[in-house]
């Protein structure tokens, strides 16, 4: 089994949240997405009952959709994989 690192830091400036994703060199974007999705799923599992988990899941999906399809979100994003 190969270990690698994916870490997220966030900083709030002037009401905006700026993210930085640090990774082990050589990791692919697909692998980063898989790790982050798995971590997000773990946070959902920690909520409690299956009903609460489903409610939390739906809230997260709605939030992701609102960010992804908002022209102002991520307009200054840079994705660089080395």
Secondary structure, DSSP 8 states (H G I E B T S, - for coil): -----EEEEEEEETTEEEEEEEE-TT--HHHHHHHHHHHHHHHHHTTSSHHHHHHHHHHHHHHHHHHHT-TTTTTT------
